[in-house]
Amino acid sequence: MAPPLTVPSMTAGADFVLRPWEMSDLPLVREAAEDDYIPLVTTIPTPYSDEAAEAYVRRQWDRAAEGEGYPFTIARTRDRRPVGSIGLWLADADAGRATVGYWMTAPGRGQGVAGAALRTVTTWALHELGIPRAQLLVEPWNTASVRTAESAGYRREGLLRGWQEIGGRRRDMLMYARLNGDRPSDDRPPTAS
Ligand SMILES: CC(C)(COP(=O)(O)OP(=O)(O)OC[C@H]1O[C@@H](n2cnc3c(N)ncnc32)[C@H](O)[C@@H]1OP(=O)(O)O)[C@@H](O)C(=O)NCCC(=O)NCCS
């Protein structure tokens, strides 16, 4: 078994923090359970129950304890309100690859928060943990996620046909990746006019 991992707290932009899951995050699990898409691509329980939500939070703790990766809650700094989740998963870490997944619930959307969280996790993974490649998979229709990935310096690499089953149907997925040799988009010089 992989060694246990300690999930750190990190800032994501000026107004949000990434931190370990807490049992007080059950309202976030409830909001996510009401989303049409999030339960299809996560183990968020639907229909919601407190018991199933507590088991979800415990699963996040277990994933870190068993070395599977780093699950974070994305929370507003001002009032600690949880608004989403991001995880860095290490199943292929021996091959130099980590996979990222993220979601926001409705009240936190539309402010670019997922992009800020993704930039934080990716920079940390590539430059602090020394992982050569961070990757993520997005369905082609999911423009908000595509924009999120690109805003964090991920580049589109190709379409994986019939890659996985989501909601009872095989789905094509776009592969996005950022390498630790890539220049983050934030650092790109302005385009000459
Ligand atoms: C993908 C997700 C995390 C983005 O969260 P977010 O931080 O609220 O993202 P934003 O609303 O700030 O949108 C990011 C960008 O997408 C654009 N966008 C958002 N919704 C859009 C839509 N329906 N159509 C087109 N563009 C859209 C925004 O205008 C923004 O563009 P910009 O970078 O040019 O400003 C969120 O929508 C979500 O949780 N979706 C459900 C779960 C999911 O799909 N997770 C990702 C799986 S790969």
The ligand as a Gaussian input file, in Angstrom:
#p B3LYP/6-31G(d) Opt

LIG

0 1
 C      -16.682000      22.915000     -14.848000
 C      -16.906000      23.722000     -13.570000
 C      -16.043000      23.163000     -12.449000
 C      -16.475000      25.195000     -13.860000
 O      -16.680000      25.907000     -12.654000
 P      -16.610000      27.505000     -12.500000
 O      -15.439000      27.909000     -11.681000
 O      -17.906000      27.961000     -11.976000
 O      -16.396000      28.007000     -13.957000
 P      -16.943000      29.373000     -14.555000
 O      -18.435000      29.448000     -14.497000
 O      -16.185000      30.489000     -13.899000
 O      -16.593000      29.217000     -16.102000
 C      -15.279000      29.060000     -16.621000
 C      -15.331000      29.551000     -18.066000
 O      -16.303000      28.780000     -18.807000
 C      -17.289000      29.641000     -19.357000
 N      -18.595000      28.952000     -19.249000
 C      -19.223000      28.601000     -18.106000
 N      -20.368000      27.961000     -18.413000
 C      -20.446000      27.926000     -19.770000
 C      -21.392000      27.396000     -20.695000
 N      -22.479000      26.755000     -20.293000
 N      -21.132000      27.538000     -22.022000
 C      -20.026000      28.174000     -22.446000
 N      -19.072000      28.675000     -21.611000
 C      -19.311000      28.556000     -20.299000
 C      -17.237000      30.901000     -18.515000
 O      -17.716000      32.022000     -19.249000
 C      -15.766000      31.000000     -18.222000
 O      -15.123000      31.477000     -19.362000
 P      -13.856000      32.476000     -19.295000
 O      -12.724000      31.624000     -18.774000
 O      -13.671000      32.904000     -20.686000
 O      -14.247000      33.555000     -18.340000
 C      -18.401000      23.727000     -13.149000
 O      -19.185000      24.183000     -14.212000
 C      -18.889000      22.341000     -12.710000
 O      -18.687000      21.949000     -11.585000
 N      -19.552000      21.588000     -13.603000
 C      -20.078000      20.259000     -13.246000
 C      -18.993000      19.249000     -12.951000
 C      -17.954000      19.191000     -14.056000
 O      -18.275000      19.294000     -15.231000
 N      -16.702000      19.009000     -13.641000
 C      -15.601000      18.902000     -14.582000
 C      -15.523000      17.517000     -15.124000
 S      -14.187000      17.424000     -16.302000

